[in-house]
Structure formats: C-alpha cells, structure tokens
Amino acid sequence: MLNVFCPWILLAVEAERVVELRLVRLAWGGPAAWVEAQLMVAEKMAAAVEAMGTLMTGGSPERVVARYREHVAANEARLSAD
C-alpha cells in the first residue's frame, strides 16, 4: 500500500527543498528575488494548466505527479546552481 503513495511522498519532500531554496533567494531581496517571484508564479500557473490538460485528456494522476516531480527537479537544479 505504501508503494502507491511513494511518488506523492517523494514529491512533497522534493518540493520542500525547492521551497527552501526559493525562500532564501526571496529573503536576499533585490532584482534576483523579484525575478524569482515572477518566475515562481508563472511556473505554477503553467504546471497547473499542464496538469489539467493531462487529466482532461485521460491521463492518470500518477502521470501528473511524475511530471510535477520533473518540474521540481529542474527547479532544484537551477536554484542549487547559483
């Protein structure tokens, strides 16, 4: 039974790291914080539209979670590189 929830749990843990990295960037302030805030909102809107599209075309919730994990991994890589 735990295996069914494993990707969801991993998404939560991975997203927490991105939240931490973003909060640090926002706390520093300046132009980089402003850009990060705008990027964060744009990414969230795009991801939500993508998730809705996946579900409306018959995709599974598991596919949505897998795609969100890809987005989170890309953000972690981008935010960790700086």
N, C-alpha and C positions, 0 to 999 in steps of 0.2 A: 504494500500500500504506500509506503514511503517513496518508492520509486516514481509514482505518479506525480508527487508533489516536488520531487527533487529539482527539476528545472525552475519551478516557481521560487523555491527557496534560494537557489543559486542566483536568480535574477535579483532578488531582494538584497542579498549580500553584495553582489557586484555593483548594484546601483548605489548602495550606501557609500562605497568608495568614491564613486563619481560625485555624489553629493558633497562629500568631504573635500574633494579637490576643488569643486566649484565654489564652495563656501570660502575656502582660503583665497581663491582668486578674487572673489567679490569683496572679501574683507580688506584686501590690499587697496582696493579702490582704483581710481584713475581710469584712463581710457581702456585699459585691458578689461577692467571689471564691467564697464559699460558694454563693450563688445561681447563679453561672455554672457551677460544678462540677455542681450538681444538674441544671441545665438541659441541660448538655452530655450527661450520661448519659441523661436522658430522651429527648432528641432523637435520640441514636444508636440507642437501642432502638426508637423509633418508626420511624426510617428503615429499620432492618433488617427490621422486620415488614412495612413497606410494600414493600420490595424483594422479600421472599419472596413476598408476595401477588401482586405483578406477575408474577414468574416462574412461580408456580404456576398462574396463570390464562392462561398462554400469552404473556405479554409478553416482549419481547426484552431482552437485556442492554443494548442501546443505550438503550432507554426507561428502564431503571433508572439508567444513568449520567446521562441527561438530567435525571431527577428529582433525583438527588443533587446535580447542579450547581445546580438551583433552590434546594435547601436551603442549599447552601454560599453562594450569592449572598445569600440572605436573612440568613444569619448574618453575613456580611461587612458588609452594610449596617447591621445592628443594632449590631454591635460597633464599627464605624467612627463611628457617630453620636455615641457618648459622648465 
